[in-house]
Amino acid sequence: MDLKEEDWKLWKQEWKNYANITQLHKHPEDVQTSLLLHCAGRNILSIYNAFEFRTDESDTNPQTVLEKLDDYFTGEINETMKRFSFNKRNQAMDENVDSYVTCLRTLALL
């Protein structure tokens, strides 16, 4: 699974919902992180294995792992390119207004 920034943001939102529903916070951090990496899949696990953690960071803290993955997928933000993508988006002939507006809102949030 090759994730883009938008896909990562959606997956992370799904993960937070799952963690909340299952009350994952009641489990030890290493269990939370293991489940996070298992649910994310092999490609994410490979990315995680390449991370270097500072001495003050724990590789079993799920919040730290999510922050590192955020940094990996987000990288540097190119404002000019994001503006260009937003301004370039036109409504397709067979696209309804609701879909078009939803797409614009998504582009605005990126």
C-alpha positions in Angstrom: 0.0 0.0 0.0 1.6 3.3 -1.1 0.0 6.1 0.9 -0.2 9.7 -0.1 -0.6 12.5 2.3 -4.3 12.6 1.9 -4.6 8.8 2.4 -2.4 9.0 5.5 -4.6 11.7 7.0 -7.8 9.6 6.4 -6.1 6.4 7.8 -4.9 8.3 10.8 -8.4 9.5 11.5 -9.8 6.0 11.1 -7.1 4.8 13.5 -8.0 7.4 16.1 -11.7 6.4 15.9 -10.8 2.7 16.2 -8.5 3.4 19.2 -11.3 5.4 20.8 -14.0 2.7 20.2 -11.9 -0.1 21.5 -10.6 2.0 24.5 -7.1 1.2 23.5 -5.7 3.8 25.9 -6.4 1.3 28.7 -3.7 -1.0 27.3 0.1 -0.6 27.8 1.9 1.6 25.3 3.8 -1.2 23.7 0.5 -3.0 23.0 -1.0 0.1 21.5 2.0 0.7 19.2 2.1 -3.0 18.1 -1.6 -2.9 17.2 -1.1 0.5 15.4 1.7 -1.0 13.3 -0.2 -4.2 12.6 -3.3 -2.4 11.4 -1.2 0.0 9.3 0.4 -2.9 7.3 3.7 -4.0 6.1 4.7 -0.9 4.2 4.2 1.3 7.2 6.1 -1.2 9.4 9.0 -0.9 7.0 8.9 2.8 7.3 8.8 2.5 11.1 11.8 0.2 11.1 13.8 2.9 9.3 13.0 5.6 11.9 15.7 6.7 14.3 14.4 7.6 17.7 16.2 10.2 20.0 17.2 9.0 23.4 14.2 11.0 24.9 11.8 9.4 22.5 10.2 6.0 23.1 9.7 3.7 20.1 6.8 2.1 21.9 4.9 5.3 22.5 2.0 5.4 20.0 1.8 9.2 19.9 5.5 9.5 19.1 5.2 6.9 16.3 2.2 8.7 14.9 4.1 12.0 15.0 7.0 10.5 13.1 4.7 9.0 10.5 3.0 12.4 10.1 6.4 14.0 9.5 7.2 11.2 7.0 4.0 11.5 5.0 3.6 15.3 5.2 7.1 16.4 4.7 7.6 20.0 3.7 4.4 21.8 2.6 4.7 23.4 -0.8 2.1 26.3 -0.5 2.4 27.3 -4.2 1.7 23.8 -5.4 -1.3 23.4 -3.1 -2.7 26.8 -4.3 -2.2 25.7 -7.9 -4.0 22.4 -7.3 -6.9 24.2 -5.7 -7.2 26.9 -8.3 -6.9 24.4 -11.2 -9.8 22.2 -10.0 -12.8 22.7 -12.2 -16.2 21.0 -12.0 -16.5 18.1 -14.4 -19.6 18.0 -16.7 -21.0 14.9 -15.0 -20.1 16.0 -11.5 -22.8 17.2 -9.1 -22.3 20.4 -7.1 -22.1 18.5 -3.8 -19.1 16.4 -5.0 -17.4 19.4 -6.4 -17.8 21.5 -3.2 -16.6 18.5 -1.1 -13.5 18.2 -3.3 -12.8 21.9 -3.0 -13.1 21.7 0.8 -10.7 18.8 0.9 -8.2 20.7 -1.2 -8.6 23.7 1.0 -7.7 21.6 4.1 -4.6 20.1 2.6 
